[in-house]
């Protein structure tokens, strides 16, 4: 199956793609709480093995209202900018791909049964760092780096209830995805630090993404 991403419509000003994901996550949680609050019948959607249902379904389920509210707030903060950068039509598909990537890392390095959108949302954060780098405050990149190192350390040590390696996997997948979309000229990189993209370029080659030249956007 071939996936086609549309060119971003530069006239977009309303992050409809992000609102669609927020709505789907909210509706899924409402259905979960109304029909199966104790998760007795959702075993196929819980991430504990490599299967389509688990890889896709886990990111729409949450443990509690606090769990989903925290995720939705984070997604609203970062996802609205990313949605406009990659295009509202592309964003939901990209979100799902990031969630699947995070799930794969979790299964390979941890494997405990889990649910939640955190991995996909951390992927959106990774994309935000690349595509909206100029929106970050002077200390913003250092805070993100500190957050990443803390998650990586906790994931390596293990023993915590939070699935930190899913966070790490999603974040790295988001960085790779953002750079790939810049190379393919799908994403708007008007707020991107192209020096950062050049630094990350080898990681794209390692991931199997090749391109003859870096896409240069018009100077602001």
C-alpha contacts under 8 A as a table, 3 or more apart, distances in Angstrom:
res1	aa1	res2	aa2	distance
5	X	90	X	5.93
5	X	186	X	7.45
6	X	87	X	7.69
6	X	89	X	7.27
6	X	90	X	6.71
6	X	186	X	7.19
7	X	87	X	7.35
7	X	185	X	7.69
7	X	186	X	5.19
7	X	187	X	7.78
8	X	85	X	7.34
8	X	86	X	5.89
8	X	87	X	4.63
8	X	88	X	7.97
8	X	186	X	5.88
8	X	187	X	6.41
8	X	188	X	7.31
9	X	12	X	5.83
9	X	87	X	6.39
10	X	188	X	7.93
12	X	15	X	7.69
12	X	84	X	6.49
12	X	87	X	7.75
13	X	84	X	6.88
14	X	84	X	7.28
15	X	18	X	5.57
15	X	19	X	6.55
15	X	80	X	5.15
15	X	81	X	7.21
15	X	83	X	5.57
15	X	84	X	5.63
15	X	88	X	6.38
16	X	19	X	5.02
16	X	20	X	6.13
16	X	83	X	7.59
16	X	88	X	5.81
17	X	20	X	5.16
17	X	21	X	6.53
17	X	80	X	7.94
17	X	83	X	5.80
17	X	87	X	7.56
17	X	88	X	4.16
17	X	89	X	6.36
17	X	90	X	7.68
17	X	91	X	5.57
17	X	92	X	6.05
18	X	21	X	5.17
18	X	22	X	6.20
18	X	75	X	7.85
18	X	76	X	7.28
18	X	79	X	5.75
18	X	80	X	5.57
18	X	83	X	5.83
18	X	88	X	7.32
18	X	91	X	7.05
18	X	92	X	7.25
19	X	22	X	4.95
19	X	23	X	6.01
19	X	76	X	8.00
19	X	80	X	7.81
20	X	23	X	5.10
20	X	24	X	6.13
20	X	92	X	7.53
21	X	24	X	5.11
21	X	25	X	6.14
21	X	92	X	6.29
22	X	25	X	5.26
22	X	26	X	6.19
22	X	72	X	6.51
22	X	75	X	7.67
22	X	76	X	7.67
23	X	26	X	5.09
23	X	27	X	6.07
24	X	27	X	5.17
24	X	28	X	5.98
24	X	60	X	7.73
25	X	28	X	5.13
25	X	29	X	6.18
25	X	60	X	5.36
25	X	61	X	7.59
26	X	29	X	5.17
26	X	30	X	6.21
26	X	68	X	7.95
27	X	30	X	5.03
27	X	31	X	6.18
28	X	31	X	5.17
28	X	32	X	6.06
28	X	60	X	6.03
28	X	61	X	6.75
29	X	32	X	4.89
29	X	33	X	6.09
29	X	60	X	7.07
29	X	61	X	5.99
29	X	62	X	6.60
29	X	68	X	7.87
30	X	33	X	5.22
30	X	34	X	6.07
31	X	34	X	5.11
31	X	35	X	5.80
31	X	36	X	7.76
32	X	35	X	5.38
32	X	36	X	5.22
32	X	37	X	5.86
32	X	39	X	7.71
32	X	61	X	7.21
33	X	36	X	5.63
33	X	37	X	4.23
33	X	38	X	7.96
34	X	37	X	6.40
36	X	39	X	5.23
36	X	40	X	6.41
36	X	41	X	6.70
36	X	42	X	7.65
37	X	40	X	7.86
39	X	42	X	5.34
39	X	43	X	7.32
40	X	43	X	7.09
41	X	44	X	8.00
42	X	45	X	5.43
42	X	46	X	6.56
43	X	46	X	5.27
44	X	47	X	7.96
44	X	53	X	6.16
44	X	54	X	5.93
45	X	53	X	5.38
45	X	54	X	4.32
45	X	55	X	7.63
45	X	56	X	7.63
45	X	57	X	4.80
45	X	58	X	5.33
46	X	54	X	5.40
46	X	57	X	7.09
46	X	58	X	5.23
46	X	113	X	6.32
46	X	114	X	5.99
46	X	115	X	5.74
47	X	50	X	7.80
47	X	54	X	4.81
47	X	55	X	6.31
47	X	57	X	7.93
47	X	58	X	5.59
47	X	103	X	7.36
47	X	107	X	7.97
47	X	112	X	7.89
47	X	113	X	5.31
47	X	114	X	5.22
47	X	115	X	6.12
48	X	54	X	7.17
48	X	107	X	7.00
48	X	111	X	6.07
48	X	112	X	6.10
48	X	113	X	4.42
48	X	114	X	6.78
49	X	54	X	6.92
49	X	107	X	6.85
49	X	111	X	7.52
50	X	54	X	6.87
50	X	55	X	6.67
50	X	104	X	7.67
50	X	107	X	7.63
51	X	54	X	5.33
51	X	55	X	5.99
52	X	55	X	5.23
52	X	56	X	5.96
52	X	57	X	7.96
53	X	56	X	5.37
53	X	57	X	5.34
53	X	58	X	7.86
54	X	57	X	5.13
54	X	58	X	5.56
55	X	58	X	6.17
55	X	59	X	7.76
55	X	99	X	7.73
55	X	100	X	5.52
55	X	103	X	6.29
55	X	104	X	7.81
56	X	59	X	6.48
56	X	60	X	7.95
56	X	96	X	7.16
56	X	99	X	7.60
56	X	100	X	6.57
57	X	60	X	5.71
57	X	61	X	7.09
58	X	61	X	5.52
58	X	114	X	7.31
58	X	115	X	4.69
58	X	116	X	5.91
58	X	117	X	7.39
59	X	62	X	7.89
59	X	99	X	6.56
59	X	115	X	6.18
59	X	116	X	4.74
59	X	117	X	4.21
59	X	118	X	7.61
59	X	119	X	7.88
59	X	120	X	7.24
60	X	115	X	7.78
60	X	116	X	6.34
60	X	117	X	6.31
61	X	115	X	5.73
61	X	116	X	5.33
61	X	117	X	7.39
62	X	65	X	7.72
62	X	67	X	6.19
62	X	68	X	5.87
62	X	115	X	5.96
62	X	116	X	4.88
62	X	117	X	7.60
63	X	67	X	6.10
63	X	68	X	7.64
63	X	115	X	7.34
63	X	116	X	7.41
64	X	67	X	5.09
64	X	68	X	6.50
65	X	68	X	5.34
65	X	69	X	5.97
66	X	69	X	5.21
66	X	70	X	6.11
67	X	70	X	5.53
67	X	71	X	6.48
67	X	116	X	7.94
68	X	71	X	5.05
68	X	72	X	5.97
68	X	116	X	7.77
69	X	72	X	5.07
69	X	73	X	6.08
70	X	73	X	5.34
70	X	74	X	6.33
71	X	74	X	5.21
71	X	75	X	6.08
71	X	117	X	6.81
71	X	118	X	6.44
71	X	121	X	7.29
72	X	75	X	4.97
72	X	76	X	5.98
73	X	76	X	5.09
73	X	77	X	6.27
74	X	77	X	5.22
74	X	78	X	6.40
74	X	79	X	7.92
74	X	121	X	7.41
75	X	78	X	5.44
75	X	79	X	4.99
75	X	80	X	7.63
75	X	121	X	5.97
75	X	124	X	7.57
76	X	79	X	5.41
76	X	80	X	5.91
77	X	80	X	6.52
77	X	81	X	7.90
78	X	81	X	5.90
78	X	82	X	6.62
78	X	124	X	6.84
78	X	125	X	6.17
78	X	128	X	6.38
79	X	82	X	5.04
79	X	83	X	5.84
79	X	121	X	7.97
79	X	124	X	6.15
79	X	125	X	7.62
79	X	128	X	7.68
80	X	83	X	5.22
80	X	84	X	6.60
81	X	84	X	5.40
81	X	85	X	6.38
81	X	128	X	7.27
81	X	132	X	7.49
82	X	85	X	4.94
82	X	86	X	6.22
82	X	91	X	7.83
82	X	124	X	7.06
82	X	127	X	6.82
82	X	128	X	5.83
82	X	131	X	7.15
82	X	132	X	7.67
83	X	86	X	5.51
83	X	87	X	5.60
83	X	88	X	5.41
83	X	90	X	7.94
83	X	91	X	5.44
84	X	87	X	5.17
84	X	88	X	6.24
85	X	131	X	7.06
85	X	187	X	5.44
85	X	188	X	5.01
85	X	189	X	7.39
86	X	90	X	6.37
86	X	91	X	6.34
86	X	181	X	7.72
86	X	186	X	6.41
86	X	187	X	4.47
86	X	188	X	6.53
87	X	90	X	5.35
87	X	91	X	6.10
87	X	187	X	7.40
88	X	91	X	5.24
88	X	92	X	7.51
89	X	92	X	6.99
89	X	93	X	7.98
90	X	93	X	5.66
90	X	94	X	6.23
91	X	94	X	5.03
91	X	95	X	6.01
92	X	95	X	5.01
92	X	96	X	6.34
93	X	96	X	5.21
93	X	97	X	6.29
94	X	97	X	5.05
94	X	98	X	6.16
95	X	98	X	5.19
95	X	99	X	6.28
95	X	120	X	6.05
95	X	121	X	7.69
95	X	123	X	7.64
95	X	124	X	7.09
96	X	99	X	5.02
96	X	100	X	6.23
96	X	120	X	6.95
97	X	100	X	5.08
97	X	101	X	6.19
97	X	120	X	7.91
98	X	101	X	5.05
98	X	102	X	6.18
98	X	119	X	7.37
98	X	120	X	5.00
98	X	123	X	5.56
98	X	124	X	7.67
98	X	170	X	5.87
98	X	173	X	6.21
98	X	174	X	6.49
99	X	102	X	5.14
99	X	103	X	6.10
99	X	117	X	7.10
99	X	119	X	5.55
99	X	120	X	3.82
99	X	121	X	7.62
99	X	123	X	7.34
99	X	170	X	6.63
100	X	103	X	4.96
100	X	104	X	6.16
100	X	120	X	7.54
101	X	104	X	5.12
101	X	105	X	6.46
101	X	169	X	6.65
101	X	170	X	6.23
101	X	173	X	6.52
102	X	105	X	5.25
102	X	106	X	6.26
102	X	119	X	5.07
102	X	120	X	6.52
102	X	123	X	7.73
102	X	165	X	7.81
102	X	166	X	4.74
102	X	167	X	6.76
102	X	168	X	7.50
102	X	169	X	4.59
102	X	170	X	4.23
102	X	171	X	7.95
102	X	173	X	7.34
103	X	106	X	5.03
103	X	107	X	6.18
103	X	119	X	6.99
103	X	166	X	6.02
103	X	169	X	7.78
103	X	170	X	7.96
104	X	107	X	5.21
104	X	108	X	6.21
104	X	169	X	7.98
105	X	108	X	5.17
105	X	109	X	6.09
105	X	110	X	8.00
105	X	165	X	6.61
105	X	166	X	6.02
105	X	169	X	5.44
106	X	109	X	5.35
106	X	110	X	5.24
106	X	111	X	5.95
106	X	163	X	7.20
106	X	165	X	5.47
106	X	166	X	4.78
106	X	169	X	7.34
107	X	110	X	5.47
107	X	111	X	4.13
107	X	112	X	7.41
108	X	111	X	6.39
109	X	165	X	6.99
110	X	163	X	7.73
110	X	165	X	7.25
114	X	163	X	7.67
116	X	119	X	7.63
117	X	120	X	5.47
117	X	121	X	6.12
118	X	121	X	5.04
118	X	122	X	6.01
118	X	166	X	7.56
118	X	167	X	6.50
119	X	122	X	5.19
119	X	123	X	6.34
119	X	166	X	5.02
119	X	167	X	4.76
119	X	168	X	7.74
119	X	169	X	7.14
119	X	170	X	4.83
119	X	171	X	7.50
120	X	123	X	4.97
120	X	124	X	6.50
120	X	170	X	5.74
121	X	124	X	4.93
121	X	125	X	6.33
121	X	170	X	7.43
122	X	125	X	4.82
122	X	126	X	6.24
122	X	167	X	5.67
122	X	168	X	7.65
122	X	170	X	5.31
122	X	171	X	4.89
122	X	174	X	7.48
123	X	126	X	5.01
123	X	127	X	6.36
123	X	167	X	7.75
123	X	169	X	7.79
123	X	170	X	4.19
123	X	171	X	4.26
123	X	172	X	6.92
123	X	173	X	5.95
123	X	174	X	4.08
123	X	175	X	7.39
124	X	127	X	5.04
124	X	128	X	6.11
124	X	170	X	7.96
124	X	171	X	7.30
124	X	174	X	5.86
125	X	128	X	4.90
125	X	129	X	6.28
125	X	171	X	6.53
125	X	174	X	7.05
126	X	129	X	5.24
126	X	130	X	6.72
126	X	170	X	7.66
126	X	171	X	4.66
126	X	172	X	6.52
126	X	173	X	7.42
126	X	174	X	4.48
126	X	175	X	4.83
126	X	178	X	7.88
127	X	130	X	5.30
127	X	131	X	5.93
127	X	132	X	7.91
127	X	171	X	7.81
127	X	174	X	4.70
127	X	175	X	5.19
127	X	177	X	6.99
127	X	178	X	5.09
128	X	131	X	5.18
128	X	132	X	5.13
128	X	133	X	6.98
129	X	132	X	5.65
129	X	133	X	5.05
129	X	136	X	7.79
129	X	141	X	7.72
129	X	175	X	7.59
130	X	133	X	5.38
130	X	175	X	6.46
130	X	178	X	6.44
130	X	179	X	7.40
130	X	192	X	5.89
130	X	193	X	7.30
130	X	196	X	7.66
130	X	197	X	7.48
131	X	178	X	6.66
131	X	187	X	7.94
131	X	188	X	7.37
131	X	189	X	5.62
131	X	190	X	7.75
131	X	191	X	6.06
131	X	192	X	4.90
132	X	135	X	5.43
132	X	136	X	7.27
132	X	189	X	7.76
132	X	191	X	5.02
132	X	192	X	5.66
133	X	136	X	5.58
133	X	191	X	6.01
133	X	192	X	5.24
133	X	193	X	6.11
134	X	137	X	7.82
134	X	191	X	5.21
134	X	192	X	6.34
134	X	193	X	6.96
135	X	191	X	7.23
136	X	139	X	7.66
136	X	140	X	5.14
136	X	141	X	6.95
137	X	140	X	4.83
137	X	141	X	7.68
138	X	141	X	7.13
139	X	142	X	5.37
139	X	143	X	6.27
140	X	143	X	5.15
140	X	144	X	6.26
141	X	144	X	5.08
141	X	145	X	6.10
142	X	145	X	4.98
142	X	146	X	6.07
143	X	146	X	5.04
143	X	147	X	6.09
144	X	147	X	5.01
144	X	148	X	6.12
145	X	148	X	5.04
145	X	149	X	6.18
146	X	149	X	5.18
146	X	150	X	6.13
147	X	150	X	5.22
147	X	151	X	6.21
148	X	151	X	5.17
148	X	152	X	6.04
148	X	168	X	6.81
149	X	152	X	4.99
149	X	153	X	5.97
150	X	153	X	5.14
150	X	154	X	6.08
151	X	154	X	5.12
151	X	155	X	5.96
151	X	164	X	5.44
151	X	165	X	7.19
151	X	167	X	7.12
151	X	168	X	6.57
152	X	155	X	5.04
152	X	156	X	6.16
152	X	164	X	6.90
152	X	165	X	6.68
152	X	168	X	6.23
153	X	156	X	5.19
153	X	157	X	6.14
154	X	157	X	5.14
154	X	158	X	5.87
154	X	160	X	7.38
154	X	164	X	6.48
155	X	158	X	5.13
155	X	163	X	7.20
155	X	164	X	4.87
155	X	165	X	5.03
156	X	165	X	7.82
160	X	163	X	7.36
163	X	166	X	5.68
163	X	167	X	7.04
164	X	167	X	5.07
164	X	168	X	6.40
165	X	168	X	4.88
165	X	169	X	5.94
166	X	169	X	5.04
166	X	170	X	5.95
167	X	170	X	5.22
167	X	171	X	6.08
168	X	171	X	5.19
168	X	172	X	6.21
169	X	172	X	5.34
169	X	173	X	6.05
170	X	173	X	5.03
170	X	174	X	6.07
171	X	174	X	5.07
171	X	175	X	6.43
172	X	175	X	5.15
172	X	176	X	6.31
173	X	176	X	5.12
173	X	177	X	5.94
174	X	177	X	4.97
174	X	178	X	6.04
175	X	178	X	5.27
175	X	179	X	6.33
176	X	179	X	5.27
176	X	180	X	6.10
176	X	203	X	7.31
176	X	204	X	6.26
176	X	207	X	7.94
177	X	180	X	5.07
177	X	181	X	6.19
178	X	181	X	5.23
178	X	182	X	6.27
178	X	187	X	7.44
179	X	182	X	5.02
179	X	183	X	6.24
179	X	197	X	6.66
179	X	200	X	7.76
179	X	201	X	7.70
179	X	204	X	7.34
180	X	183	X	5.13
180	X	184	X	6.17
180	X	204	X	7.04
180	X	209	X	6.78
181	X	184	X	4.93
181	X	185	X	5.96
181	X	186	X	5.10
181	X	187	X	5.26
182	X	185	X	4.95
182	X	186	X	6.10
182	X	187	X	5.22
182	X	188	X	7.05
182	X	189	X	6.58
182	X	215	X	6.68
183	X	186	X	7.75
183	X	211	X	6.60
183	X	213	X	7.86
183	X	214	X	6.15
183	X	215	X	5.69
184	X	187	X	7.79
184	X	215	X	7.98
185	X	188	X	7.44
185	X	215	X	6.85
188	X	191	X	7.95
189	X	192	X	4.89
189	X	217	X	6.77
190	X	217	X	6.56
190	X	218	X	7.89
190	X	220	X	7.36
192	X	196	X	7.99
192	X	197	X	7.92
193	X	196	X	5.39
193	X	197	X	6.71
194	X	197	X	4.79
194	X	198	X	6.18
195	X	198	X	5.08
195	X	199	X	6.37
196	X	199	X	5.06
196	X	200	X	6.27
197	X	200	X	5.02
197	X	201	X	5.98
198	X	201	X	5.01
198	X	214	X	7.94
199	X	202	X	7.17
200	X	203	X	5.49
200	X	204	X	6.95
201	X	204	X	5.32
201	X	205	X	6.70
202	X	205	X	5.05
202	X	206	X	6.24
203	X	206	X	5.04
203	X	207	X	6.14
204	X	207	X	4.92
204	X	208	X	6.28
204	X	209	X	5.14
204	X	210	X	7.10
205	X	208	X	5.09
205	X	209	X	5.15
205	X	210	X	5.73
206	X	209	X	7.39
211	X	214	X	7.35
